[in-house]
Each structure stands twice: as structure tokens, then as C-alpha cells.
Amino acid sequence: MAFEIPKQIYSGSIKTVTIGKGDKAITLGGETSYPFYVFEGVMPNPPRVAMEVWDKDPGEDWAEPAKEPFREVLGDPAAWAKKCVNEYGADAVALILVSTDPNGDDAPPEAAAATAKKVAEAVDVPVIVYGSSNQDKDAEVLPAVAEACQGLNVVLGPVQDKNYKKVGAAALAYNHVVAANTPIDVNLAKQLNILLGQLGVKDSQILVDPTTGGLGYGMEYCYSVMERDRMAALTQEDDRLQFPIINYAGQEVWKVKECKQTNEEAPQLGDQQTRGILMEAVTAVSLLLAGSDLLILRHPETVKLAKTFIQEMLA
């Protein structure tokens, strides 16, 4: 008798969310089984990879191996975004408005909105726009970005419990998607999704950002929370958790000492560039296996590795 692989029946499915416009628009979600379990269900829209672009030169905040591929475009976010797409094959661009941080440059919303519009118009792929994660400042910045980028269907984030009304209303008014961010907790994620729904934000406008941990710095806990999110969505039919997941992984990996220490400072850790790329790649693969639909990565080699992994898993 031929062996048959036991199959689980899933009563739920992941909703679909489309970001961007035109031929390069991306649809996320749609899974009817656990990540890459294509023998039990379908995964009609493969996970996608976005590349991180800052609105200012990162300077010492970035390790040298992470800056090297972008050396000639640092400080020019539109040119940086083009390089990510044209040379490194990014499926989307994630513009991080670091300059708006009130504890840093404290750039005004108008300047941030102008930069976001310039970047969004410079590339033909979807654009994700993240603020500084200061909830009060993001409540000013992200609505301005929403208005400036009207018609481009960008992702606005991180949308959090103290600013979801202002940012959610802007997403509704100008037809954008929100990345609902909570601190690594299934119940908090569900509650924010409920609040956005009550505000009027459509299911097709919500991505879940569960907060991402890097390898060795909380990735295991993040994995567990994402896994529980997917279990509730697919086996318990919890429709407030049936949303695609976005993970901002690049920043979390490359900010740790193991990635920032040079070969001279930590010769026992091996080559700095190799270790950084591998730490980011292992984090990316772990997040994909946990259910990530959209990764934000930093190094071009990591992007290549992550895309190869996705192709091999769905071949």
C-alpha cells in the first residue's frame, strides 16, 4: 500500500492585502495552510522581500559591510531606492524616516512627506514608509506622508495603540495600507486589529507587524508569537489574526554588537561581513518559516539568499 502523508485540515485562511500600484503591485497573504506546507494547502502569493532605505546617511549607526553596497547613494534616498530595485532586485522599498525622530534631527512632517513622495515616484515597486517609532511624532508625520503619496497605495507604519486613530484615518482618507505594530504579543496584536476595524480600516488595508527580534536577541520569542498567530488564524478561524505579516528584520540584526564589531575588534567571530549577512539570513529564514509575508532586509546578499530560499521551498 502506498504511503500517504497525513494532512491537517485548516478551517481558516489568511486574507489578502495588495500594496503598490500598476504592474509591480504586490499581493500578500492568501495562504490556506502553515508556511510552505503546500502539500496541505495553497500559498498563492509567495513571501516578498523589501530593502531598507534611510532618509539620511546612517553614518556610524550602520556597520561598514552594510553601508558598502550603497556607498555612493547614502544620503540620497531616491537614488538609494533605485539602486535597491534596479541592481539588487528588491520587490519593495522600505523608507525609514529616521530624521523625524524628536530625539535626533526632529525633521518636520512636511520634509518627511516630500521625501516619501520623491522615493515613491522614483521606483515602480511598492513603498513602505516607517516613521521613527515615536508615537506622537509619527501621528504627525504619517498622515502628512499619506496625503503626499495619495494614489500610490503605500504602507504606513508602525501604527501603534496611541496613534492608530490619526494614522488609520489618514490611511482611510488616502487609500493606503497600515502596518499594525504591537510588542510581541498575540492578544495585543488582535486588539489593535479590532480597533483599526472599528475605526473603519478595511481588512484589505491591514498588515500585522508583531515586532521582530534578531538572531540571538529575541528572534525565538518572536517566532513563537508568529507561530501562535498563524495557528489561531488557520485552525481557530480567528478573523482578527488572519492578516499577512510584515517583519522589519534588517535593523534588528545589524544593530547588535556581533554585526558591528570589526575583524580587528572581534577576530574570534570571523569575517564581519560574512557573519552579518549570515545572521540576517538565518533571521530571515526563521521568520519566513514562522509565517512572514513581507521581510524588510538590509544587505543585498541577504536578499539574494532569502529569495533563493523562497524559490526552493515553493519549487
Order of alpha helices (4+ residues) and beta strands (2+ residues): beta-beta-beta-alpha-alpha-beta-alpha-beta-alpha-beta-alpha-beta-alpha-beta-alpha-beta-alpha-alpha-alpha-beta-alpha
